[in-house]
């Protein structure tokens, strides 16, 4: 416990203090973008940095077939980022994030105890230090220490949950080595998971992340091990090892897409041990303006007592957008899905359908429902994007504890 606290203290206090000493004056002075060429002095690294602003204005609606009131949220997320130029391989970045209710539209359970009689919309009001890190890079090697975004592969196991207004980041150290254009390996040690529910629900941890990628002429092969542990007084561990292969091939004007992944997981908590497997298969065919995909994802179960878990994932991107399965049911989850998407009038659209079943069904739980998703987004000029999204979940067996759910979003994003 003491060694972890010392590391966390170094990252969050010593590194933060040093980085802010360099960055804070420049953040006040620079309110536009300038090119970040390699600097020859520290002062030059500061003055030739970049400032970025990201604004995300969003309305979200949730209706559920239960006793909870229908929820409405109108929120604005503001993200301010400053990155120094490189100084002999060293660079730094500081980023603040704020999420606020707009026009008083806050009829929703924000997960922090406000409005518990409404459905959940996981966008609490918060102001946070989103990122603050110091980085060193030399040729193929880089090390980054501090608070940072960490993602691997398709974010099924480690991601930033960027859909929510308060995205997920991590406190820790990341090492990366690119041997060449084909092979690289990453290792990370995480001391705190800064989740999407504001600082009140962040989790101290002792997580080890390993991911290696090999690029071939047919696609990219990833091998990974994610060894997770919450830093509590209760013995616990969640160890996952897996392989993933994804690629594409052109046949004339047709593009073939293919992905296969398998992982195994061991969970130990307070003397209870479980094992479960994960599998994903996806194939697609792309034409000039439309792409079709079909897939099957299995989050396995251990005898109907435990479901395969991915607590660091960008979960919104999987198993439907109504977020019914942020926690895998103990019976496991099998997701058979199909999607179609493409481009029209300068924007992108997609429609998807999911059929959910239990991996290991019981007398009461087998059918876990179905869901349909639809989205359209379009860029406006160079800095703006507008979008609309809809998701409708139809519940299956009553004993599964799910209810019919509809969600809708409309948003406007600006980046400078």
TIMAR-999923 format. One record per residue (C-alpha): residue in three letters; y, x, z. Coordinates in steps of 0.02 Angstrom, whole numbers, plus 50000, padded with zeros to 5 digits. Layout:
N
ALAYXZ
...
//
This chain:
416
UNK500005000050000
UNK501225014150048
UNK500935023549884
UNK501265007949782
UNK502845003949878
UNK503475021749853
UNK503195020549665
UNK504025003549654
UNK505495009949758
UNK505715024849641
UNK505695014049485
UNK506795000149550
UNK508045010549652
UNK508125028749599
UNK507875025849413
UNK508955010349414
UNK510365019449504
UNK510315034149383
UNK510235023149229
UNK511655011949287
UNK512745027149321
UNK512605031349138
UNK512565013949065
UNK513755003049164
UNK515405010549102
UNK514825009548922
UNK514254991548942
UNK516044986848988
UNK516834997248852
UNK515714992648706
UNK515734974848644
UNK515174977848466
UNK513764986548378
UNK513895004848326
UNK512595015948247
UNK511435024948368
UNK511195041848289
UNK510485056248392
UNK511815062248514
UNK512205080248561
UNK512995076248731
UNK512685063248865
UNK514425056148836
UNK514035054248651
UNK512385045648692
UNK513365032848794
UNK514785029748671
UNK513615028548520
UNK512485015648600
UNK512204997748546
UNK512664981248627
UNK511704965548581
UNK511944947448631
UNK510584934148614
UNK511004915748650
UNK509674902148651
UNK510254884148674
UNK508784871948691
UNK508404853848730
UNK506634850048791
UNK505824833248825
UNK504164829648914
UNK503274812848929
UNK501614811249022
UNK500474796349050
UNK500534797449239
UNK501654793449387
UNK502874807649351
UNK504564803349276
UNK504944808849099
UNK505814825649099
UNK507354831549003
UNK508124848949006
UNK509614855748913
UNK509754874448947
UNK510634889848883
UNK509844907048896
UNK511034921748879
UNK510344939348857
UNK511484954648855
UNK510724971348806
UNK511434988848800
UNK510435003648733
UNK511055021648729
UNK510835033048581
UNK509485046548591
UNK509935062548683
UNK508635076048648
UNK507265063048656
UNK507975053648806
UNK508665035948796
UNK508975021448912
UNK509165002648904
UNK509854989449022
UNK509704970748993
UNK510264955649092
UNK509644937949068
UNK510384921549128
UNK509724903749110
UNK510864889049150
UNK510804870049138
UNK512034863249010
UNK513004846849027
UNK512074842249185
UNK510454838049094
UNK509224843849228
UNK507994829649253
UNK506464840749266
UNK505324849649389
UNK505854867849371
UNK504304874449466
UNK505424880149611
UNK505404863849709
UNK506804854649619
UNK506424836849559
UNK504554836749601
UNK504434818549545
UNK504764823749364
UNK503634832449238
UNK503734851449232
UNK504864861149116
UNK504684879349164
UNK506494884649138
UNK507274887049311
UNK509074892549327
UNK509114911149360
UNK510094927149332
UNK509014942749323
UNK508924960849274
UNK507744958249128
UNK507494976449077
UNK508054993249143
UNK507115008749088
UNK507265027049047
UNK506275033248897
UNK505785050348832
UNK505045053048660
UNK504455068848574
UNK503575067448406
UNK502095055748434
UNK502235055148624
UNK503335043448726
UNK503475038548909
UNK504495023948974
UNK504805020549158
UNK505625005449237
UNK505734986849201
UNK505194983149023
UNK504384971548896
UNK502544975848866
UNK501494967648730
UNK499814971748651
UNK499034964948491
UNK499364946248473
UNK499894944448656
UNK498294935148702
UNK498054946548852
UNK499754954948881
UNK501384947348819
UNK503194942948856
UNK503074923748853
UNK504644924048747
UNK504614905248716
UNK505234901748892
UNK507054904948934
UNK506594917649070
UNK505394929048979
UNK504074939749063
UNK504344958249093
UNK503484971449200
UNK503984985349319
UNK503005001149287
UNK502675015949174
UNK502065015648994
UNK501345030748902
UNK501055030748714
UNK500345043848599
UNK500265041948410
UNK499045054748345
UNK499525050348166
UNK499945035048061
UNK498195028248090
UNK497795030448275
UNK498755027748436
UNK498345024848619
UNK499395016648755
UNK499205016948944
UNK500235007049069
UNK500305005649257
UNK501184989949324
UNK501844987849500
UNK502654970749477
UNK502434956049359
UNK504134947949329
UNK503554930849276
UNK504444916149192
UNK504794906649353
UNK506284917049414
UNK506154930749544
UNK505434919449680
UNK503734919349595
UNK503604937449538
UNK501974946049589
UNK501714963549658
UNK500244971649570
UNK499234987249538
UNK498784984249355
UNK498074997149235
UNK498224993449048
UNK497365003448910
UNK497474999248726
UNK496965009948577
UNK497245005448393
UNK496455012448236
UNK497165007148068
UNK495945006747923
UNK496035001347743
UNK495314984447791
UNK496304980847948
UNK496684986448126
UNK495354989248259
UNK495924987948441
UNK494934992848594
UNK495634988448765
UNK495354987948951
UNK496494977849065
UNK496124980949248
UNK497204969049350
UNK497454968149537
UNK498724958349639
UNK499434969049779
UNK498984957849926
UNK497974959050086
UNK496524950049999
UNK495294960549900
UNK495404955549717
UNK495154961949541
UNK495104955449362
UNK494364967949239
UNK494304964049053
UNK493614975048913
UNK493654970248730
UNK493714974048544
UNK494814965748413
UNK494864967648224
UNK496164959548114
UNK496644962147932
UNK497074954947763
UNK496584957847583
UNK497444953147420
UNK496434945347281
UNK497644942647140
UNK498974930747204
UNK497874925147349
UNK497914933247520
UNK496374932847631
UNK496654933747820
UNK495304937647948
UNK495204941148135
UNK493744943548255
UNK493814947648441
UNK492624948848587
UNK492924952948770
UNK491994952448934
UNK492764949449105
UNK492294952049287
UNK493264943249424
UNK493144947549610
UNK494164938449741
UNK493814938149928
UNK491974941849902
UNK491714929249760
UNK491184937149595
UNK491114929449422
UNK490824935449244
UNK491354926949082
UNK491544931048897
UNK492904928348769
UNK492714926248582
UNK493914922448440
UNK493604920348254
UNK494954915848128
UNK495034915347939
UNK496434910747821
UNK496954909347641
UNK498764912247590
UNK499614907047430
UNK501414909647375
UNK502174895847482
UNK500774889547596
UNK499434896947710
UNK497864888447778
UNK496944894447934
UNK495424888948031
UNK494854896548195
UNK493764895448347
UNK494234902448517
UNK493074902548667
UNK493604906248845
UNK491894906248925
UNK491294899749093
UNK490164907049226
UNK488974892849263
UNK490354879949266
UNK491174888449417
UNK492434900049335
UNK493424900649172
UNK493944916449079
UNK495734920749132
UNK497204929249045
UNK498624929249174
UNK499774941449081
UNK499664932748913
UNK500954923348811
UNK499954907548845
UNK501104895548753
UNK500524902948588
UNK498714897848616
UNK497724881648641
UNK499154870048597
UNK501004869348637
UNK500904856148774
UNK500224870148886
UNK498754860348953
UNK497684875848979
UNK498824888649060
UNK497384890049183
UNK495664889549101
UNK494564875449171
UNK493084881349275
UNK491974873949139
UNK492784885749012
UNK493694880748852
UNK493144879948670
UNK494584877448548
UNK494184872948367
UNK495794872648267
UNK496544871948093
UNK498314874848034
UNK499384874347878
UNK501084882247859
UNK502314888247731
UNK504114889247673
UNK505304875847613
UNK507204874847587
UNK507404892147662
UNK506474888147822
UNK504694889447890
UNK503564875147942
UNK501834873448017
UNK500634859848073
UNK499094863048181
UNK497674852748255
UNK496584857648405
UNK494944850248466
UNK494524855348645
UNK492824855248729
UNK492054863048884
UNK491034878948863
UNK489814873648998
UNK489924854749014
UNK489444844549165
UNK488994826249184
UNK490834822049207
UNK491734835149100
UNK491354838948918
UNK492774832348808
UNK494404841248850
UNK495464831848725
UNK496394836048565
UNK498154840748513
UNK499284840848361
UNK500754852748341
UNK502174853548215
UNK503674865148197
UNK505104868848076
UNK506394882648095
UNK507724889047978
UNK508934903847982
UNK510774900347952
UNK511794914647882
UNK511404931447962
UNK511464927748147
UNK510894909848179
UNK509274899948184
UNK508954881448213
UNK507274873448247
UNK506314858048300
UNK504564857348373
UNK503374843548430
UNK501694843148519
UNK500584828448567
UNK499034830248676
UNK497714816548691
UNK496674817948849
UNK494774818448851
UNK493634814948999
UNK494544807849150
UNK493674820049268
UNK494504834549176
UNK496134829649260
UNK497204829149102
UNK498344815149039
UNK499124810948871
UNK500664821848849
UNK502084822648723
UNK503344836848712
UNK504814839848594
UNK506084853748574
UNK507684856348475
UNK508544873248482
UNK509954883948415
UNK509874902948427
UNK511234915848394
UNK511004934748392
UNK512374947648374
//
